[in-house]
Amino acid sequence: MLGTALFTELKNKAVKRYYQVDAQNKVEAVINSIPNPGEPEAAEMFAKAESTLGAAKRHLGDELHDKYRVTLG
């Protein structure tokens, strides 16, 4: 059987990974939903993508956050 400390460590890693994947999926979905420049709502969707990325920074980590910033930039 797993000790309590090992179980807690594994659970925390799994939860962290879940939140990271969830944040990635949300950011990718909103980035992919941005219409081409000049189309109606393009500016609003871009702002929403930036907002979503900012909210997800904690779960993404610096490297992934920077990658998505470059994608949006």
Secondary structure, DSSP 8 states (H G I E B T S, - for coil): ---HHHHHHHHHHHHHHHHHHHHHHHHHHHHHT---TTSTTHHHHHHHHHHHHHHHHHHHHHHHHHHHHHHH-
